[in-house]
Amino acid sequence: MQEITNRHGEKITVDDENQILDTVNRWLEKDVRDQILELEHADAYPHEMVEQMKDLGLFGATISQDYGGMGLPSQTYAKIVTTISEVWMSLTGIFNSHLIMAAAVERFGTEEQKSRLLPRMALGELRGGLALTEPDCGTDLQAIRTRAVRDGDEYVIDGTKTWISNGLEGNCVALLVKTDVDIQPRHRGMSLFLAEKGPGFSASKKLKKLGYKGIDSAELLFEGYRISPDNLIGGKEGEGFLQTMGGLELGRINVAARGVGVANAALKDATSYAQIRETMGKPIGQHQAIQLKLGDMATRCHAARLLVEDAARSYDRGERCDMEAGMAKLFASEAAMENAAECMRIHGAYGYSQELHVERYYRDAPLMCIGEGTNEMQRIIIARQLMERNPG
Ligand SMILES: Cc1cc2nc3c(=O)[nH]c(=O)nc-3n(C[C@H](O)[C@H](O)[C@H](O)COP(=O)(O)OP(=O)(O)OC[C@H]3O[C@@H](n4cnc5c(N)ncnc54)[C@H](O)[C@@H]3O)c2cc1C
């Protein structure tokens, strides 16, 4: 039986993978699909589904079995993310950024931090995400202003983070701060803490947004928040930027997998509608103008899926894969944008209706072009890696 191995050497069989995907599919059909329109348009947090996701083990999907997780390879995990995103992309945000936070602990944390934090994260008891972005900077993370200053046995943190997924409903974040504002290069003054909510750490605002409804995006305030050095990931100051960049490879594969899901959903709905809607005495799918759109949409889905699989395989082998993850994220998110727009055109006025899912794909797709590093930045990362790997 063919096996798939994750970057820690844990293996699952293709049969195991199929069973996991089957279980996720059954859950989506039984407990999710019929509730989406109501939750989406009320922008309501799907509390019940979150409990079901805990039972499915999704909060520990990529955490090693040694620490209570499922230890799934990112190849399998990406398929789960795509499967869920085909139905309701928002749901994946609830465990995606949580697992990037967990990956930062697992890759860079001390043994004490891993055994203290990861089992609670795998159960979804500790639940959160990644707090990097600030009101004044997102792409240029080295310009952050949130500061951690040593005060006796503790650090004191002050600053504001914004657009933080799971910021309201979660109870912790991997928090990027400055521990030294004078050092050059700037990244050597950055550190990553695992910060649990408590006095001085509050979610100050739920942000209103175009799509990605249901899941909370929040502004977080740190005002004299005191934290033990035990929660400085890796136990050493100055490594936070590199730790964050390491976590973003998996993050970009996740976002790419979401893009494939939305692109696939748009293709499925369009293919089905093209065969039932008639104009000029025949289904619109018999008109070449519509066939050209479907042909392009299907090709984009296929290519995006292959890029995600390729990046995930490279991640599982433990290789540096910022170029592969960047290509997958860039292509799959743009595929989601284009397919969502074409799906809407194929549906005519119904594509604009809130009674169908089509308009949601159109609102959700742009997030994938922005989150985990904008697509402009992905192009730059790809080009730099291209030159590094092919010196002139
Ligand atoms: C729904 C949602 C959820 C999010 N979740 C999180 C989260 O959980 N945690 C978190 O930390 N952040 C989160 N973000 C923030 C996201 O990561 C940032 O929005 C993103 O990194 C871009 O930063 P910015 O918005 O500050 O844009 P800016 O950095 O201000 O960029 C503005 C524009 O300039 C371009 N640009 C910037 N620099 C360059 C350059 N050097 N070369 C070429 N072009 C450039 C960008 O591509 C973009 O087009 C979320 C955002 C959204 C919308």
PDBQT file of the ligand as one rigid body, heavy atoms in Angstrom, charges set to zero:
ROOT
HETATM    1  C1  LIG A 401      -9.563  38.674   6.013  1.00  0.00    +0.000 C 
HETATM    2  C2  LIG A 401      -8.127  38.856   6.382  1.00  0.00    +0.000 A 
HETATM    3  C3  LIG A 401      -7.552  38.016   7.333  1.00  0.00    +0.000 A 
HETATM    4  C4  LIG A 401      -6.221  38.220   7.735  1.00  0.00    +0.000 A 
HETATM    5  N1  LIG A 401      -5.693  37.421   8.722  1.00  0.00    +0.000 NA
HETATM    6  C5  LIG A 401      -4.497  37.756   9.244  1.00  0.00    +0.000 A 
HETATM    7  C6  LIG A 401      -3.981  37.050  10.391  1.00  0.00    +0.000 A 
HETATM    8  O1  LIG A 401      -4.598  36.112  10.889  1.00  0.00    +0.000 OA
HETATM    9  N2  LIG A 401      -2.805  37.449  10.927  1.00  0.00    +0.000 N 
HETATM   10  C7  LIG A 401      -2.093  38.492  10.402  1.00  0.00    +0.000 A 
HETATM   11  O2  LIG A 401      -1.042  38.814  10.956  1.00  0.00    +0.000 OA
HETATM   12  N3  LIG A 401      -2.529  39.171   9.315  1.00  0.00    +0.000 NA
HETATM   13  C8  LIG A 401      -3.717  38.835   8.724  1.00  0.00    +0.000 A 
HETATM   14  N4  LIG A 401      -4.188  39.525   7.630  1.00  0.00    +0.000 N 
HETATM   15  C9  LIG A 401      -3.397  40.622   7.090  1.00  0.00    +0.000 C 
HETATM   16  C10 LIG A 401      -2.674  40.271   5.807  1.00  0.00    +0.000 C 
HETATM   17  O3  LIG A 401      -1.663  39.331   6.055  1.00  0.00    +0.000 OA
HETATM   18  C11 LIG A 401      -2.133  41.583   5.226  1.00  0.00    +0.000 C 
HETATM   19  O4  LIG A 401      -3.257  42.334   4.806  1.00  0.00    +0.000 OA
HETATM   20  C12 LIG A 401      -1.177  41.365   4.078  1.00  0.00    +0.000 C 
HETATM   21  O5  LIG A 401       0.038  40.829   4.526  1.00  0.00    +0.000 OA
HETATM   22  C13 LIG A 401      -0.882  42.678   3.325  1.00  0.00    +0.000 C 
HETATM   23  O6  LIG A 401      -0.525  43.687   4.203  1.00  0.00    +0.000 OA
HETATM   24  P1  LIG A 401      -1.252  45.109   4.138  1.00  0.00    +0.000 P 
HETATM   25  O7  LIG A 401      -2.722  44.893   4.095  1.00  0.00    +0.000 OA
HETATM   26  O8  LIG A 401      -0.715  45.927   5.257  1.00  0.00    +0.000 OA
HETATM   27  O9  LIG A 401      -0.826  45.746   2.757  1.00  0.00    +0.000 OA
HETATM   28  P2  LIG A 401       0.485  46.625   2.499  1.00  0.00    +0.000 P 
HETATM   29  O10 LIG A 401       1.677  45.965   3.033  1.00  0.00    +0.000 OA
HETATM   30  O11 LIG A 401       0.213  48.014   2.939  1.00  0.00    +0.000 OA
HETATM   31  O12 LIG A 401       0.552  46.600   0.915  1.00  0.00    +0.000 OA
HETATM   32  C14 LIG A 401      -0.301  47.413   0.096  1.00  0.00    +0.000 C 
HETATM   33  C15 LIG A 401      -0.039  47.081  -1.372  1.00  0.00    +0.000 C 
HETATM   34  O13 LIG A 401       1.329  47.345  -1.714  1.00  0.00    +0.000 OA
HETATM   35  C16 LIG A 401       1.947  46.179  -2.232  1.00  0.00    +0.000 C 
HETATM   36  N5  LIG A 401       3.346  46.125  -1.787  1.00  0.00    +0.000 N 
HETATM   37  C17 LIG A 401       3.797  46.319  -0.520  1.00  0.00    +0.000 A 
HETATM   38  N6  LIG A 401       5.139  46.235  -0.501  1.00  0.00    +0.000 NA
HETATM   39  C18 LIG A 401       5.539  45.948  -1.753  1.00  0.00    +0.000 A 
HETATM   40  C19 LIG A 401       6.813  45.719  -2.358  1.00  0.00    +0.000 A 
HETATM   41  N7  LIG A 401       7.950  45.727  -1.660  1.00  0.00    +0.000 N 
HETATM   42  N8  LIG A 401       6.847  45.457  -3.686  1.00  0.00    +0.000 NA
HETATM   43  C20 LIG A 401       5.702  45.418  -4.416  1.00  0.00    +0.000 A 
HETATM   44  N9  LIG A 401       4.480  45.633  -3.892  1.00  0.00    +0.000 NA
HETATM   45  C21 LIG A 401       4.400  45.894  -2.579  1.00  0.00    +0.000 A 
HETATM   46  C22 LIG A 401       1.138  45.014  -1.683  1.00  0.00    +0.000 C 
HETATM   47  O14 LIG A 401       1.260  43.859  -2.496  1.00  0.00    +0.000 OA
HETATM   48  C23 LIG A 401      -0.266  45.599  -1.716  1.00  0.00    +0.000 C 
HETATM   49  O15 LIG A 401      -0.764  45.510  -3.032  1.00  0.00    +0.000 OA
HETATM   50  C24 LIG A 401      -5.476  39.279   7.154  1.00  0.00    +0.000 A 
HETATM   51  C25 LIG A 401      -6.044  40.084   6.154  1.00  0.00    +0.000 A 
HETATM   52  C26 LIG A 401      -7.350  39.874   5.764  1.00  0.00    +0.000 A 
HETATM   53  C27 LIG A 401      -7.957  40.766   4.713  1.00  0.00    +0.000 C 
ENDROOT
TORSDOF 0
